């Protein structure tokens, strides 16, 4: 990413490199490259980009972060503490990478010392903060050493004093006598005892280069050392034991090949590889990826079996149709044929509904004519449709005969047909919003599988560390609009347009074990409701069943209609059953309807809506979310003629 923000222009002569020679700033591109290959991209922003100013000795510093650069010491205490903690984490990550670089990236092993030196810097005056992220200037440099004292010049010898030559002659005689004693008369001292240096066990470990036999021999040597001889070898022993553990590890590639096609054995093998004491090598990481792919295939549903189980149950067939609209496994070979058979089964359901409705209205001319106008052109292809038309034709002919009769007075409008502003307040419906505030809502509006694919593509081992994976997701998709922001914007628009006689509740689904009841708001409290919606921040898990149960307790649904709008991007993750909760509410509150806005079409809310004769609205982009939330909340606007 090109540098864009100028941080500062600083004198270049007041600091010296850590190594005392060479200029570490010349290695900026190489250091940033290796950091961003193995750590989240934002970690690479720790080292500001240098740009020397010609003929001045000054250095301009730039960053690819967006925001206003601020000196660390100028921040408020709480922000300064947060930045210092983040700086310590980043420096620790770079040092850990340097310690492991020879193993994870042999081609870049020569940069290990440069990485360690790069995270050293003169003082806090060289630390800036941009958008909450720490950035170092004059990295790889230290404070200048104290000035060296000037050398005192020798005093010239004086002339004109002959007695000095006499002193020099006497001194020469004394030196000669001393040399004679030293070389002839003195007894020679015994030769010093030379103790050979101990072996360099770290070098021996490096020379073994993973050879299991040489590693075992080195382990035997270390076990024979006395405690005094073994002092200071803890690091060598720890690394030796780690490499020996790799030697003793089973052949997981062979075990995987044996378990292919056996989903139970694959699941057991995946659990073994997830144990914390397993040493993850590059080869083992590849086996893990292959096992994950095989287990993904194991979880593929049998769409044919799902269709067979739903046959004869029109509600179940409709739910299956919603599930197949955006299937998790779109390349399943049986899917096209299953869809064709599902369409035929739903056509039979449609024909049953038409026949049942015809039987109920065939003796009422007004209802019969209305029924005839509801028939669609596509219905003509349904089996039994022509017979239905034949049965209906003579009855319509009889209905069309003139029958003089006095025009009756129109009945007074029913309360349920009145518009907002006309209906009594006690008959106005109430409404509750169930808002998904789980951790996945901070992701962009693209499928979760695509997000994971991009993160793994950046660096495969990131997914093994949830914290690094989260940082990588936030960094890689920081410029994309988040699901929660799109959902909040759509919800605010709906709330602003609600009738003045509708009370609204708000429930947040953000973490196990249960949802959070935020409040129930009268029409005069809409501004407070909008503020509470603005304050929604994604957190962790998705207790969807709890959210539906809490929301159901906030509305009537017995003496007057009630509407629950569920806005979610995922499934229940706290172990409960949203479908069972929805069925219980439907039994207790027959006038309650649950509409679901399914962000990215996970299908998690299909059974919830079906239990209360509600609808599921699937949204795949920001425009869809706005439109579908508006439709899902339209039931509180009154009958259709009120919305014209």
C-alpha positions in Angstrom: 0.0 0.0 0.0 1.6 3.4 -0.9 2.5 5.8 1.9 0.1 8.7 2.1 0.3 10.5 5.4 3.4 12.7 6.2 4.2 12.3 9.9 7.2 14.6 10.5 10.5 15.9 9.2 13.3 15.3 11.6 17.1 15.9 11.7 18.9 12.7 10.7 22.3 13.3 12.4 21.1 13.2 16.1 20.7 9.3 16.2 22.9 6.4 15.3 22.0 2.9 14.0 21.7 0.1 16.7 24.3 -2.0 15.0 26.8 0.9 14.8 27.3 0.4 11.1 25.1 0.4 8.0 21.8 2.2 7.7 18.8 0.1 8.7 16.4 2.5 6.9 17.6 1.1 3.6 15.9 -2.3 4.6 12.5 -0.8 5.1 10.9 -2.5 2.1 12.3 -5.9 2.9 11.3 -5.7 6.5 7.8 -4.6 5.7 7.5 -7.4 3.2 8.4 -10.2 5.6 6.3 -8.7 8.4 3.2 -8.6 6.2 3.8 -12.1 4.9 3.5 -13.6 8.3 1.6 -11.1 10.5 -1.5 -9.0 10.1 -1.0 -6.3 7.5 -1.5 -3.5 10.1 1.6 -4.7 12.0 3.7 -3.6 9.0 2.5 -0.1 9.6 4.5 0.0 12.9 7.7 1.1 10.9 7.2 4.5 9.3 8.5 4.8 5.7 11.7 7.0 5.6 12.4 9.5 2.8 15.7 11.4 3.0 15.7 15.1 2.1 18.6 15.8 -0.4 21.5 17.9 0.9 19.9 18.6 4.3 20.6 15.4 6.3 16.9 15.4 7.3 14.5 12.5 7.1 10.8 12.8 6.3 8.6 10.0 7.7 5.4 8.7 6.1 2.7 6.2 7.0 0.0 4.2 5.0 -2.4 4.7 7.9 -5.3 7.2 7.6 -5.6 9.9 10.2 -3.8 12.8 12.0 -0.4 11.9 13.5 -0.1 12.7 17.2 3.0 12.3 19.5 2.4 9.5 22.0 3.2 11.7 24.9 0.5 14.3 23.8 -2.4 11.8 24.1 -4.7 11.7 27.1 -3.7 9.2 29.7 -6.3 6.5 28.8 -5.5 6.7 25.0 -1.8 6.8 25.8 -2.0 3.6 27.9 -4.0 1.9 25.2 -1.4 2.9 22.5 1.5 1.7 24.7 -0.1 -1.7 25.2 -0.7 -2.0 21.4 2.9 -0.9 20.8 4.2 -3.6 23.2 2.0 -6.2 21.5 3.3 -5.3 18.0 7.0 -5.2 19.1 6.5 -8.6 20.8 4.9 -10.0 17.6 7.9 -8.8 15.5 10.4 -10.2 17.9 8.6 -13.6 18.0 8.6 -13.6 14.2 12.4 -12.8 14.2 13.1 -15.7 16.6 11.1 -18.2 14.3 12.0 -16.7 10.9 14.6 -19.4 10.0 12.0 -22.1 10.5 8.9 -20.5 8.9 10.6 -18.6 6.1 14.2 -19.9 5.5 14.6 -17.6 2.4 14.2 -14.5 4.7 16.3 -15.9 7.6 19.0 -13.3 7.0 16.6 -10.5 8.1 16.1 -11.9 11.6 18.6 -9.6 13.3 17.4 -6.7 11.2 13.9 -7.3 12.5 15.0 -7.4 16.1 17.0 -4.2 15.7 14.1 -2.5 13.8 11.8 -2.5 16.9 14.4 -0.5 19.0 14.0 3.2 18.9 15.5 6.2 20.7 12.7 7.3 23.0 8.9 8.1 23.2 9.5 11.3 21.2 9.9 9.0 18.2 6.5 7.3 18.7 3.4 8.7 16.9 -0.2 7.5 17.0 -2.4 7.5 13.9 -6.0 6.4 14.2 -5.1 4.5 17.4 -2.2 2.7 15.8 1.4 3.2 17.0 4.0 4.2 14.4 7.8 4.4 15.0 10.2 7.0 13.5 14.0 6.5 13.6 13.4 2.8 14.2 16.6 0.8 14.4 18.4 3.8 16.0 19.5 4.7 19.6 20.3 7.9 21.5 23.8 9.3 20.5 26.7 8.4 22.8 28.2 11.0 25.0 30.8 13.2 23.3 34.4 11.8 23.4 36.8 14.1 25.3 39.3 16.1 23.2 42.9 14.5 23.1 45.4 16.7 25.0 48.5 17.6 22.9 52.0 16.4 24.1 54.3 19.1 25.4 57.5 19.7 23.3 60.7 18.7 25.1 62.8 21.5 26.5 66.3 22.1 25.2 69.5 23.3 26.9 69.6 20.9 30.0 72.6 18.4 29.5 72.0 16.7 32.8 68.9 15.0 31.3 71.2 12.9 29.1 72.8 11.5 32.3 69.4 10.5 33.7 68.6 8.7 30.5 71.9 6.8 30.6 71.2 5.7 34.2 67.7 4.6 33.2 69.1 2.5 30.4 71.5 0.7 32.8 68.6 0.0 35.1 66.5 -1.5 32.3 69.4 -3.7 31.2 69.9 -5.1 34.7 66.2 -5.8 35.0 66.3 -7.7 31.6 69.3 -9.7 32.7 67.5 -10.8 35.9 64.3 -11.6 34.0 65.9 -13.6 31.2 68.8 -15.4 33.1 68.5 -15.3 36.9 64.7 -15.6 37.3 63.2 -19.1 37.6 60.6 -19.6 34.9 56.9 -19.7 36.1 55.1 -22.9 35.6 53.0 -23.0 32.4 49.3 -22.0 32.9 46.7 -24.7 33.0 44.5 -24.3 29.9 40.9 -25.4 30.2 39.3 -26.3 26.9 36.1 -24.3 26.2 32.8 -26.3 26.6 31.1 -27.5 23.4 28.7 -25.0 21.6 25.5 -27.0 22.0 23.5 -24.4 20.2 25.7 -24.8 17.2 25.5 -28.6 17.4 21.7 -28.3 17.5 21.7 -26.1 14.5 24.0 -28.5 12.7 21.7 -31.4 13.3 19.2 -29.6 11.0 16.2 -31.8 12.1 18.1 -35.1 11.7 16.3 -37.3 14.3 19.3 -39.6 14.9 21.7 -36.6 15.5 19.1 -35.0 17.7 18.7 -38.1 19.8 22.5 -38.4 20.2 22.7 -34.7 21.3 19.9 -35.4 23.8 22.0 -38.2 25.3 25.0 -35.9 25.7 23.0 -33.2 27.4 21.5 -35.8 29.9 25.0 -36.8 30.9 26.0 -33.2 31.9 26.3 -32.2 35.6 24.0 -29.5 36.9 26.9 -27.0 36.7 27.7 -28.0 33.1 24.0 -27.8 32.2 23.5 -24.3 33.6 22.5 -21.8 30.9 21.4 -24.5 28.4 17.6 -24.2 29.1 16.9 -22.6 25.7 18.9 -25.2 23.8 17.2 -28.1 25.7 13.7 -26.6 25.1 14.3 -26.3 21.4 15.8 -29.8 21.3 12.8 -31.3 23.0 10.5 -29.4 20.5 12.4 -30.9 17.5 12.4 -34.4 19.1 8.6 -34.1 19.6 8.3 -33.6 15.8 10.5 -36.7 15.3 8.2 -38.7 17.6 4.9 -37.4 16.1 2.8 -39.9 14.2 2.7 -39.8 10.4 -0.5 -37.7 10.2 -0.4 -37.7 6.4 -0.6 -41.5 6.3 -3.3 -41.4 9.0 -5.3 -38.9 6.9 -5.0 -41.1 3.8 -6.3 -44.1 5.8 -9.2 -42.1 7.1 -10.4 -40.7 3.8 -14.1 -41.2 3.4 -14.7 -42.1 7.1 -16.1 -38.9 8.6 -16.0 -40.2 12.2 -12.3 -41.0 11.9 -11.6 -37.7 10.3 -13.3 -35.9 13.1 -11.2 -37.8 15.7 -8.0 -37.0 13.8 -8.9 -33.3 13.6 -9.4 -33.3 17.4 -5.9 -34.8 17.9 -4.3 -32.2 15.7 -6.0 -29.4 17.6 -4.4 -30.5 20.9 -2.2 -27.7 22.3 0.9 -30.0 22.6 1.0 -30.8 18.9 3.9 -29.0 17.2 2.6 -27.4 14.0 5.0 -27.7 11.1 4.4 -26.6 7.5 3.6 -30.2 6.5 1.2 -30.6 9.4 -0.5 -27.4 8.6 -1.1 -28.8 5.1 -2.6 -32.0 6.6 -4.9 -29.8 8.7 -6.2 -28.0 5.7 -6.9 -31.3 3.9 -8.8 -32.6 6.9 -10.8 -29.4 7.1 -11.7 -29.7 3.4 -12.7 -33.4 3.9 -14.8 -32.6 6.9 -16.5 -29.8 5.0 -17.5 -32.4 2.4 -18.7 -34.7 5.2 -21.1 -32.0 6.5 -22.7 -31.6 3.1 -26.4 -32.3 3.5 -28.3 -34.9 1.5 -30.7 -32.7 -0.4 -32.5 -35.7 -1.8 -33.2 -37.0 1.8 -34.4 -33.5 2.9 -36.9 -33.4 0.0 -38.2 -36.9 0.8 -38.6 -35.9 4.4 -40.6 -32.8 3.5 -43.0 -34.5 1.0 -46.6 -34.0 1.9 -45.8 -31.1 4.3 -46.3 -27.9 2.3 -44.8 -25.7 5.1 -41.7 -27.9 5.2 -41.4 -27.7 1.4 -41.6 -23.9 1.5 -38.8 -23.9 4.1 -36.7 -26.2 2.0 -37.3 -23.8 -1.0 -35.9 -21.0 1.1 -32.9 -23.1 2.1 -32.1 -24.0 -1.5 -32.3 -20.4 -2.7 -28.8 -19.9 -1.4 -27.5 -23.4 -0.5 -24.3 -23.8 1.4 -23.1 -26.4 -1.1 -24.3 -25.1 -4.5 -22.2 -27.6 -6.5 -24.0 -30.7 -5.0 -24.7 -32.9 -8.0 -28.2 -33.8 -7.0 -29.3 -30.2 -6.5 -30.8 -29.4 -10.0 -33.0 -32.5 -10.0 -34.1 -31.9 -6.4 -35.0 -28.3 -7.3 -37.2 -29.5 -10.2 -39.0 -32.0 -8.0 -39.4 -29.4 -5.3 -41.0 -27.0 -7.8 -43.4 -29.8 -8.8 -44.3 -30.6 -5.2 -44.9 -26.9 -4.4 -47.1 -26.7 -7.5 -49.2 -29.6 -6.0 -49.4 -27.6 -2.8 -50.6 -24.5 -4.7 -53.2 -26.6 -6.4 -54.5 -28.0 -3.1 -54.8 -24.5 -1.7 -56.7 -23.3 -4.8 -59.1 -26.3 -4.7 -59.7 -25.8 -0.9 -60.3 -22.0 -1.4 -62.7 -22.7 -4.4 -64.7 -25.2 -2.3 -65.1 -22.5 0.4 -66.2 -19.7 -1.9 -68.1 -21.4 -4.7 -71.5 -20.5 -3.3 -70.7 -16.8 -2.7 -70.7 -14.9 -6.0 -68.6 -12.0 -4.7 -65.9 -14.2 -3.2 -66.0 -16.5 -6.2 -65.3 -13.6 -8.6 -62.5 -12.4 -6.3 -61.1 -15.9 -6.3 -61.1 -16.0 -10.1 -59.2 -12.7 -10.3 -56.5 -14.2 -8.1 -55.6 -17.0 -10.5 -52.2 -16.5 -12.2 -51.1 -17.4 -15.7 -48.5 -19.7 -14.2 -51.3 -21.7 -12.5 -52.5 -23.0 -15.9 -49.6 -25.4 -15.9 -50.6 -27.1 -12.6 -52.2 -30.5 -12.7 -55.9 -30.3 -12.0 -56.1 -26.6 -13.0 -58.3 -27.2 -16.1 -60.8 -29.2 -14.0 -61.0 -26.4 -11.5 -61.7 -23.9 -14.3 -64.4 -26.2 -15.7 -66.0 -26.4 -12.3 -65.9 -22.7 -11.8 -67.2 -21.6 -15.2 -70.9 -22.5 -14.7 -71.0 -21.0 -11.3 -69.5 -17.7 -12.6 -72.1 -17.8 -15.4 -74.9 -18.1 -12.9 -73.4 -15.3 -10.8 -73.3 -13.0 -13.8 -77.1 -13.1 -14.4 -78.7 -9.8 -13.4 -80.3 -10.0 -9.9 -82.0 -6.8 -9.0 -81.6 -6.1 -5.4 -81.5 -3.0 -3.2 -78.1 -1.7 -2.6 -77.2 -2.4 1.1 -75.7 0.2 3.3 -72.0 -0.3 3.7 -71.1 -1.7 7.1 -69.0 0.5 9.4 -65.3 -0.1 9.0 -63.7 -2.7 11.2 -61.0 -1.6 13.6 -58.5 -3.8 11.8 -59.2 -1.9 8.6 -58.6 1.6 10.0 -55.4 3.5 9.2 -53.0 5.0 11.8 -54.6 8.1 13.1 -58.1 6.6 12.7 -57.8 3.5 14.8 -58.1 3.6 18.7 -54.7 3.6 20.5 -55.5 0.4 22.3 -56.0 -1.4 19.0 -52.8 -0.1 17.4 -50.2 -3.0 17.0 -47.0 -3.0 19.0 -43.6 -4.0 17.6 -40.2 -5.3 18.9 -36.9 -5.3 17.1 -34.5 -8.3 17.7 -31.1 -7.0 16.5 -28.1 -9.3 16.0 -25.1 -7.7 17.6 -22.8 -10.8 17.5 -19.2 -10.6 16.5 -19.9 -11.5 12.8 -21.9 -8.3 12.3 -18.6 -6.3 12.2 -17.7 -8.2 9.0 -18.4 -6.8 5.6 -21.4 -7.8 3.5 -19.8 -10.8 1.9 -20.2 -14.5 2.8 -18.2 -15.8 5.8 -16.6 -18.5 3.6 -15.2 -15.8 1.3 -13.8 -13.9 4.3 -12.1 -17.0 5.7 -10.7 -17.8 2.2 -9.1 -14.4 1.9 -7.6 -14.5 5.4 -6.1 -18.0 4.7 -4.8 -16.9 1.4 -2.9 -14.1 3.2 -1.3 -16.5 5.6 -2.6 -20.0 6.4 -1.5 -20.2 10.1 -3.6 -17.0 11.0 -6.8 -19.1 11.3 -5.0 -21.2 14.0 -4.9 -18.1 16.2 -8.4 -16.5 16.7 -6.9 -13.2 17.9 -4.6 -12.9 14.9 -7.4 -14.0 12.6 -9.7 -11.2 14.0 -6.9 -8.6 13.5 -6.3 -9.8 10.0 -10.1 -9.6 9.1 -10.3 -6.1 10.6 -7.2 -5.0 8.7 -8.0 -6.6 5.3 -11.7 -5.4 5.2 -11.3 -2.1 7.1 -12.4 0.0 4.1 -15.6 -2.0 3.5 -19.0 -1.2 5.0 -19.8 -3.4 7.9 -23.0 -5.5 8.3 -23.9 -3.8 11.6 -23.7 -0.3 10.1 -25.9 -1.2 7.1 -28.5 -2.8 9.5 -28.4 0.1 11.9 -29.0 2.6 9.1 -32.0 0.6 7.8 -33.4 0.2 11.3 -33.1 3.9 12.0 -35.0 4.7 8.8 -37.8 2.3 9.7 -38.1 3.7 13.2 -38.3 7.2 11.9 -41.2 6.3 9.7 -43.4 4.4 12.2 -46.9 5.5 12.9 -47.4 7.7 16.0 -49.5 5.1 17.7 -47.0 2.2 17.7 -44.9 1.4 20.7 -41.5 -0.3 19.9 -39.1 -2.5 21.9 -35.4 -3.3 21.3 -33.6 -6.5 22.1 -29.9 -7.1 21.4 -28.5 -10.6 20.6 -24.8 -10.2 21.4 -23.5 -13.0 23.7 -24.3 -16.2 25.6 -26.2 -17.2 27.6 -29.1 -14.8 27.0 -30.1 -11.7 25.0 -30.2 -8.1 26.3 -33.5 -6.3 26.7 -32.6 -2.7 26.0 -36.1 -1.1 26.4 -39.6 -0.5 25.3 -40.3 2.9 23.8 -43.5 5.0 23.5 -43.9 7.2 20.4 -42.6 10.2 22.4 -39.3 8.3 23.1 -38.3 7.7 19.5 -35.2 9.9 19.8 -33.9 7.8 22.7 -34.6 4.6 20.7 -32.6 6.1 17.8 -29.7 6.8 20.1 -29.7 3.3 21.5 -29.7 1.9 18.0 -26.7 4.2 17.1 -24.8 2.8 20.1 -25.1 -0.9 19.0 -21.6 -2.5 18.9 -20.9 -6.1 17.8 -19.7 -8.3 20.6 -19.4 -12.1 20.5 -22.1 -14.9 20.3 -25.6 -15.3 18.9 -28.3 -16.3 21.5 -31.0 -16.0 18.9 -33.5 -18.3 20.8 -33.1 -16.1 23.9 -33.6 -12.9 21.9 -36.9 -14.2 20.4 -38.1 -15.3 23.9 -37.3 -12.0 25.5 -38.9 -10.1 22.6 -42.0 -12.2 22.8 -42.5 -11.3 26.4 -42.5 -7.6 25.6 -45.5 -7.5 23.2 -49.2 -8.3 23.4 -50.1 -10.7 20.5 -53.3 -11.9 22.2 -55.7 -8.9 22.4 -54.2 -7.0 19.4 -51.7 -7.7 16.6 -48.0 -7.7 17.4 -45.0 -7.8 15.1 -41.5 -9.0 15.8 -38.7 -8.1 13.3 -35.6 -10.2 13.6 -32.5 -8.8 11.8 -29.6 -11.3 11.8 -26.7 -12.7 9.8 -26.2 -16.1 11.5 -27.5 -19.1 13.3 -28.0 -19.8 17.0 -24.5 -20.3 18.7 -25.5 -20.7 22.4 -27.0 -24.2 22.2 -30.8 -23.3 22.3 -33.5 -23.9 19.7 -35.1 -20.7 18.1 -37.6 -22.8 16.2 -39.0 -24.4 19.4 -39.2 -21.0 21.1 -41.1 -19.5 18.0 -43.7 -22.4 18.1 -44.3 -21.9 21.8 -44.9 -18.1 21.3 -47.3 -18.9 18.4 -49.3 -21.2 20.6 -49.5 -18.6 23.4 -49.9 -15.4 21.3 -51.9 -16.2 18.1 -51.8 -12.5 16.9 -48.0 -12.4 16.9 -46.2 -12.5 13.6 -42.4 -12.8 13.3 -40.7 -11.5 10.1 -37.0 -12.2 9.6 -34.5 -10.2 7.6 -31.8 -12.8 6.7 -28.6 -11.0 5.9 -26.6 -13.1 3.3 -29.2 -15.8 3.3 -28.1 -18.2 6.1 -31.6 -19.6 6.5 -31.3 -19.5 10.3 -34.7 -17.8 10.7 -36.8 -19.7 8.2 -38.5 -21.9 10.8 -39.0 -19.0 13.1 -41.0 -17.0 10.5 -43.0 -20.1 9.4 -44.1 -20.9 13.0 -46.0 -17.5 13.2 -47.0 -17.3 9.5 -44.4 -14.5 9.0 -42.0 -14.1 6.1 -38.3 -14.3 5.5 -36.6 -11.5 3.6 -33.1 -12.3 2.2 -30.6 -9.4 1.9 -27.3 -9.8 0.0 -26.2 -6.2 -0.1 -26.7 -2.8 1.5 -29.6 -1.9 -0.8 -31.3 -5.2 0.0 -30.9 -4.7 3.7 -32.6 -1.3 3.6 -35.5 -2.6 1.4 -36.0 -5.8 3.3 -36.1 -4.2 6.8 -38.6 -1.7 5.5 -40.8 -4.6 4.1 -40.5 -6.7 7.3 -41.8 -3.8 9.4 -44.6 -2.8 7.0 -47.3 -4.7 8.9 -47.6 -2.0 11.6 -48.5 0.6 8.9 -52.1 -0.6 8.8 -54.0 -2.2 5.8 -52.6 -1.9 2.3 -54.8 1.1 1.4 -53.2 3.1 4.2 -49.8 2.8 2.5 -50.8 4.1 -0.9 
